Amino acid sequence: MTDPAADPAAVWRGRVQDHLDAAGRPPVGAMADWDVFPFERDGLTPKAMGERVVPEPDRARTPEECGTCKALARDELVLHTGARLAVIRPGGTSLMFVANIVARDHERLDDLDEAADEELGRLVARTYRALRALPGVGNVQVSKWENGGGHLSVNVLARPLGVLELRGSNLPIWADMLPDIPQAEYDRRAGLVRAALAVR
């Protein structure tokens, strides 16, 4: 029998199991009381936690299936091209602006070398500053998800000034529920970001 101590994730899952109800659901956490949480606490039901899946399934897409690879091929979505990385934007957003720092090739963060790591750090800072300087931006959040697609993407999200509900880690959830801004407005801001990233 395998020593549980040799598998920290199994130890973690066992500890969590004692915290679940009979249906396998955890209690609604303290986040539901945050003033920036986008849902009312009443009626919230957490999903049941399933069994661990090891090894994890491969969720990576091929370059032909990858949305990031497709965006890199569209000049109007590319804001900056570096040695190993690029800055792109999605086709639309409900926020003031969204930029993604991505690998130019179909690779993950794990695949970068030291020079690309340094380029990533510089691009995160430069993209953050470019979005922070846009009129009407209250703050900028940075996250990395990759969404199982197999393509590095660091998300840089600009929150509208004064809209306090959108502060913090729930910003992407709010963004998913709100209507996209007009395309012409988004395109004008893209020009400002592109120009800012062109300055060395």
C-alpha positions as a Markdown table, in Angstrom:
| # | Residue | x | y | z |
|---|---|---|---|---|
| 1 | Met | 0.0 | 0.0 | 0.0 |
| 2 | Thr | 1.3 | 3.5 | -0.9 |
| 3 | Asp | 2.3 | 5.7 | 2.0 |
| 4 | Pro | -0.3 | 8.6 | 1.9 |
| 5 | Ala | 2.5 | 10.9 | 3.1 |
| 6 | Ala | 4.2 | 10.3 | -0.2 |
| 7 | Asp | 1.2 | 11.8 | -2.1 |
| 8 | Pro | 0.5 | 15.3 | -0.7 |
| 9 | Ala | -2.5 | 15.8 | -3.0 |
| 10 | Ala | -4.1 | 12.6 | -1.6 |
| 11 | Val | -3.5 | 13.9 | 1.9 |
| 12 | Trp | -5.1 | 17.2 | 0.9 |
| 13 | Arg | -8.1 | 15.5 | -0.6 |
| 14 | Gly | -8.6 | 13.3 | 2.5 |
| 15 | Arg | -8.5 | 16.4 | 4.7 |
| 16 | Val | -11.1 | 18.1 | 2.5 |
| 17 | Gln | -13.4 | 15.0 | 2.5 |
| 18 | Asp | -14.0 | 15.6 | 6.3 |
| 19 | His | -15.2 | 19.1 | 5.4 |
| 20 | Leu | -17.9 | 17.9 | 2.9 |
| 21 | Asp | -21.6 | 17.2 | 3.6 |
| 22 | Ala | -23.3 | 13.9 | 2.8 |
| 23 | Ala | -23.7 | 14.9 | -0.8 |
| 24 | Gly | -20.0 | 15.7 | -1.2 |
| 25 | Arg | -20.5 | 19.5 | -1.2 |
| 26 | Pro | -18.4 | 22.0 | 0.8 |
| 27 | Pro | -20.1 | 24.8 | 2.7 |
| 28 | Val | -20.4 | 28.2 | 1.0 |
| 29 | Gly | -17.2 | 30.0 | 1.9 |
| 30 | Ala | -16.5 | 33.4 | 3.3 |
| 31 | Met | -16.0 | 34.8 | -0.2 |
| 32 | Ala | -19.8 | 34.9 | -0.5 |
| 33 | Asp | -19.8 | 37.7 | 2.1 |
| 34 | Trp | -17.3 | 39.8 | 0.2 |
| 35 | Asp | -18.8 | 43.1 | -1.1 |
| 36 | Val | -17.3 | 42.3 | -4.5 |
| 37 | Phe | -18.8 | 38.8 | -4.7 |
| 38 | Pro | -21.2 | 38.8 | -7.8 |
| 39 | Phe | -23.9 | 36.6 | -6.3 |
| 40 | Glu | -26.3 | 36.6 | -3.4 |
| 41 | Arg | -25.4 | 34.1 | -0.7 |
| 42 | Asp | -29.1 | 32.8 | -0.4 |
| 43 | Gly | -29.6 | 29.9 | -2.8 |
| 44 | Leu | -26.0 | 29.3 | -3.6 |
| 45 | Thr | -25.2 | 25.6 | -3.8 |
| 46 | Pro | -21.6 | 24.5 | -4.3 |
| 47 | Lys | -21.0 | 21.6 | -6.6 |
| 48 | Ala | -20.1 | 18.3 | -5.2 |
| 49 | Met | -16.4 | 17.4 | -5.3 |
| 50 | Gly | -15.7 | 14.3 | -7.4 |
| 51 | Glu | -13.0 | 11.8 | -6.9 |
| 52 | Arg | -9.4 | 12.7 | -7.8 |
| 53 | Val | -8.5 | 11.9 | -11.4 |
| 54 | Val | -4.8 | 10.8 | -11.7 |
| 55 | Pro | -3.3 | 11.0 | -14.1 |
| 56 | Glu | -5.1 | 14.1 | -15.2 |
| 57 | Pro | -6.6 | 14.0 | -18.7 |
| 58 | Asp | -4.7 | 15.9 | -21.4 |
| 59 | Arg | -6.8 | 18.9 | -22.3 |
| 60 | Ala | -4.3 | 20.5 | -24.7 |
| 61 | Arg | -5.5 | 21.5 | -28.1 |
| 62 | Thr | -3.5 | 21.3 | -31.3 |
| 63 | Pro | -2.3 | 24.5 | -32.9 |
| 64 | Glu | -5.1 | 24.1 | -35.5 |
| 65 | Glu | -7.7 | 24.0 | -32.7 |
| 66 | Cys | -6.1 | 26.7 | -30.5 |
| 67 | Gly | -7.9 | 30.1 | -30.3 |
| 68 | Thr | -4.7 | 31.8 | -29.3 |
| 69 | Cys | -2.9 | 30.6 | -32.4 |
| 70 | Lys | -5.8 | 31.8 | -34.5 |
| 71 | Ala | -5.7 | 35.2 | -32.8 |
| 72 | Leu | -2.0 | 35.5 | -33.4 |
| 73 | Ala | -2.7 | 35.2 | -37.2 |
| 74 | Arg | -5.1 | 38.3 | -37.1 |
| 75 | Asp | -3.1 | 41.5 | -37.3 |
| 76 | Glu | -5.9 | 43.6 | -35.8 |
| 77 | Leu | -5.7 | 41.5 | -32.6 |
| 78 | Val | -1.9 | 41.6 | -32.2 |
| 79 | Leu | -0.8 | 44.6 | -30.1 |
| 80 | His | 2.9 | 43.8 | -29.8 |
| 81 | Thr | 5.3 | 41.2 | -31.1 |
| 82 | Gly | 8.5 | 40.3 | -29.1 |
| 83 | Ala | 11.3 | 37.8 | -29.5 |
| 84 | Arg | 9.4 | 34.8 | -28.0 |
| 85 | Leu | 6.1 | 36.4 | -26.8 |
| 86 | Ala | 3.4 | 38.6 | -28.1 |
| 87 | Val | 0.5 | 40.8 | -26.7 |
| 88 | Ile | -2.9 | 40.2 | -28.2 |
| 89 | Arg | -6.4 | 41.1 | -27.4 |
| 90 | Pro | -9.6 | 39.1 | -27.6 |
| 91 | Gly | -12.1 | 40.2 | -30.3 |
| 92 | Gly | -14.4 | 41.8 | -27.7 |
| 93 | Thr | -14.7 | 42.5 | -24.0 |
| 94 | Ser | -17.2 | 43.9 | -21.5 |
| 95 | Leu | -14.3 | 45.5 | -19.6 |
| 96 | Met | -12.4 | 48.7 | -20.4 |
| 97 | Phe | -9.7 | 46.6 | -22.0 |
| 98 | Val | -8.3 | 43.1 | -22.0 |
| 99 | Ala | -4.8 | 42.1 | -23.2 |
| 100 | Asn | -3.2 | 38.6 | -23.2 |
| 101 | Ile | 0.5 | 38.1 | -23.1 |
| 102 | Val | 1.0 | 34.9 | -25.1 |
| 103 | Ala | 3.7 | 32.7 | -26.5 |
| 104 | Arg | 4.3 | 33.2 | -30.2 |
| 105 | Asp | 4.5 | 29.5 | -30.7 |
| 106 | His | 2.0 | 26.9 | -29.3 |
| 107 | Glu | 3.8 | 26.3 | -26.0 |
| 108 | Arg | 3.1 | 26.6 | -22.2 |
| 109 | Leu | 4.8 | 28.6 | -19.5 |
| 110 | Asp | 6.6 | 25.4 | -18.6 |
| 111 | Asp | 8.3 | 25.5 | -22.0 |
| 112 | Leu | 9.9 | 29.0 | -21.7 |
| 113 | Asp | 13.7 | 29.4 | -21.1 |
| 114 | Glu | 15.3 | 32.1 | -19.0 |
| 115 | Ala | 15.4 | 34.7 | -21.7 |
| 116 | Ala | 11.6 | 34.2 | -22.4 |
| 117 | Asp | 11.0 | 34.3 | -18.6 |
| 118 | Glu | 12.6 | 37.8 | -18.6 |
| 119 | Glu | 10.7 | 38.9 | -21.6 |
| 120 | Leu | 7.5 | 37.7 | -19.9 |
| 121 | Gly | 8.2 | 39.8 | -16.8 |
| 122 | Arg | 8.9 | 42.9 | -18.9 |
| 123 | Leu | 5.8 | 42.4 | -21.0 |
| 124 | Val | 3.6 | 41.9 | -17.9 |
| 125 | Ala | 4.8 | 45.2 | -16.4 |
| 126 | Arg | 4.6 | 47.1 | -19.7 |
| 127 | Thr | 1.2 | 45.8 | -20.6 |
| 128 | Tyr | -0.1 | 46.6 | -17.0 |
| 129 | Arg | 1.2 | 50.2 | -17.3 |
| 130 | Ala | -0.3 | 50.6 | -20.8 |
| 131 | Leu | -3.8 | 49.5 | -19.6 |
| 132 | Arg | -3.5 | 51.4 | -16.3 |
| 133 | Ala | -2.9 | 54.6 | -18.4 |
| 134 | Leu | -6.1 | 54.3 | -20.4 |
| 135 | Pro | -8.7 | 56.9 | -19.5 |
| 136 | Gly | -11.5 | 55.5 | -17.3 |
| 137 | Val | -9.5 | 52.6 | -15.8 |
| 138 | Gly | -9.7 | 52.2 | -12.1 |
| 139 | Asn | -7.3 | 49.2 | -11.7 |
| 140 | Val | -5.7 | 46.4 | -13.6 |
| 141 | Gln | -5.6 | 42.7 | -12.6 |
| 142 | Val | -3.2 | 40.1 | -13.9 |
| 143 | Ser | -3.8 | 36.3 | -14.0 |
| 144 | Lys | -2.6 | 33.1 | -15.7 |
| 145 | Trp | -5.0 | 30.3 | -16.5 |
| 146 | Glu | -4.1 | 28.7 | -19.9 |
| 147 | Asn | -7.5 | 27.0 | -19.8 |
| 148 | Gly | -6.0 | 23.6 | -20.6 |
| 149 | Gly | -5.4 | 24.7 | -24.2 |
| 150 | Gly | -1.6 | 24.2 | -24.1 |
| 151 | His | -0.8 | 27.8 | -25.0 |
| 152 | Leu | 0.6 | 30.3 | -22.5 |
| 153 | Ser | -1.7 | 33.2 | -21.9 |
| 154 | Val | -1.3 | 35.8 | -19.1 |
| 155 | Asn | -4.5 | 37.8 | -18.8 |
| 156 | Val | -4.3 | 41.6 | -18.1 |
| 157 | Leu | -7.8 | 43.0 | -17.3 |
| 158 | Ala | -8.7 | 46.6 | -16.9 |
| 159 | Arg | -11.5 | 47.5 | -14.5 |
| 160 | Pro | -13.6 | 50.6 | -15.1 |
| 161 | Leu | -13.0 | 53.4 | -12.7 |
| 162 | Gly | -15.5 | 53.7 | -9.8 |
| 163 | Val | -17.2 | 50.3 | -10.5 |
| 164 | Leu | -16.3 | 48.8 | -7.1 |
| 165 | Glu | -18.2 | 45.6 | -7.6 |
| 166 | Leu | -15.6 | 44.5 | -10.1 |
| 167 | Arg | -12.7 | 44.8 | -7.8 |
| 168 | Gly | -10.4 | 41.8 | -7.2 |
| 169 | Ser | -10.5 | 38.2 | -8.1 |
| 170 | Asn | -14.1 | 38.1 | -9.2 |
| 171 | Leu | -13.5 | 40.5 | -12.1 |
| 172 | Pro | -13.5 | 37.7 | -14.8 |
| 173 | Ile | -16.9 | 36.5 | -13.4 |
| 174 | Trp | -18.4 | 39.9 | -13.6 |
| 175 | Ala | -16.9 | 40.4 | -17.1 |
| 176 | Asp | -18.6 | 37.2 | -18.3 |
| 177 | Met | -22.0 | 38.5 | -17.3 |
| 178 | Leu | -21.8 | 42.1 | -18.7 |
| 179 | Pro | -22.4 | 43.3 | -22.2 |
| 180 | Asp | -19.4 | 43.9 | -24.6 |
| 181 | Ile | -18.4 | 47.5 | -25.0 |
| 182 | Pro | -18.8 | 49.0 | -28.5 |
| 183 | Gln | -16.3 | 47.6 | -31.0 |
| 184 | Ala | -15.2 | 51.1 | -32.1 |
| 185 | Glu | -14.4 | 52.1 | -28.5 |
| 186 | Tyr | -12.5 | 48.9 | -28.0 |
| 187 | Asp | -10.5 | 49.4 | -31.2 |
| 188 | Arg | -9.6 | 53.0 | -30.3 |
| 189 | Arg | -8.2 | 51.8 | -26.9 |
| 190 | Ala | -6.3 | 49.1 | -28.8 |
| 191 | Gly | -4.5 | 51.8 | -30.7 |
| 192 | Leu | -3.4 | 53.5 | -27.5 |
| 193 | Val | -2.2 | 50.2 | -26.0 |
| 194 | Arg | -0.4 | 49.3 | -29.2 |
| 195 | Ala | 1.4 | 52.7 | -29.3 |
| 196 | Ala | 2.4 | 52.4 | -25.6 |
| 197 | Leu | 3.9 | 49.0 | -26.2 |
| 198 | Ala | 5.8 | 50.3 | -29.2 |
| 199 | Val | 7.8 | 52.7 | -27.0 |
| 200 | Arg | 11.0 | 51.2 | -25.7 |
